[in-house]
């Protein structure tokens, strides 16, 4: 047994002792062992010092019963609770921290978003997901913070974690969701961001369904394959629709594969920010491809969503798409952005225009680089 943070001091005149039960993905019961009600409770997703507890920065809950239902919480998240009694009209001392972690969703409500930042163990398979890799002594797919020599200057798309889908000697790793709360998976789509770990290797992410979680590889049924653009060497937004799926499975699976001429090599793809949702009425464009550049322009193609008009916006690397001012309209699935500065990185976003009042969300088309100015001798 490990023990830590031992301290001695006078006993509180108003002791507060509590514990947790009835823990679910979004709630639990907080129960008190002493009879010094009312109590003041404060909690956070990080440790708190006394100065923070005594401030007005945290929400305060006054409890007069011997238990309290705490709900509206985030699944699989650690919460730090502190309490003190107010017996005799005086505040007692804050209790030591009490720590509780909410459970995973048994089934996933829609929309469901996962960026893996609540996961703890780098190098391990993620909790709240099922996974499979042929060599059971190695944990793949694995949580990764991308801070290695193989990923210099790159980070998870958001937060501090991403998932690495490794393919080793032609053997892929599988990441599988819990069952989706929907009567028919053909009503759903999944959006995620992908980034190739290695240069000069043709990686793809196959998205499909798993019909038997006890036999993941054998029961995996592919729905769509997305070739990850090696030339971009940046996060690529990927969209897969299940509208043509006719089966009854409710679990979505992700697999990374290599091209056939690279089956002896180790490779893989990072994925992050998975969003499972109902298919919107205005579908997103997808599968963007870099077609060429000049000193002042970029040309990009994509797979359209079947509409007659699209819009693109752009800005130098890191710009906020929600503050976009330069919006370009076009009707083809290949377009050129002009008037750019030489030797600069640009983030590009594209959306479908179904009508003047119905446009798809912006899709991240990627990060692209304009060429250097060509200096000619005359």
Secondary structure, 3 states (H helix, E strand, C coil): CCCCCCCCCCCCCCCCCEEEECCCCCCEEEEECCCCCCEEEEEECCCCCHHHHCCCCCCCEEECCCEEEECCCCCCCEEEEEEEECHHHCCCCCCCCEEEECCCCCEECCCEEECCCCCCCCCCCCCCCEEEECCCCCCCCEEECCCCHHHCCCCCCCCCCEEEEEEECCEEEEEECCEECCCCHHHEEEEEEEEECCCCCCEEEEEEEECCHHHHHHHEEEEEEEECCCCCCCCEEEEEECCCCCCCCCEEEEEEEECHHHCCCEEEEEEEEEEEEECCCCCCCEEEEEEEECCCCEEEEEECCCCCEEEEEEEECCCCHHHCCCEEEECCCEEEECCCCCCCEEEEEEEEEEECCEECCCEEEEEEECCCCCCCCC
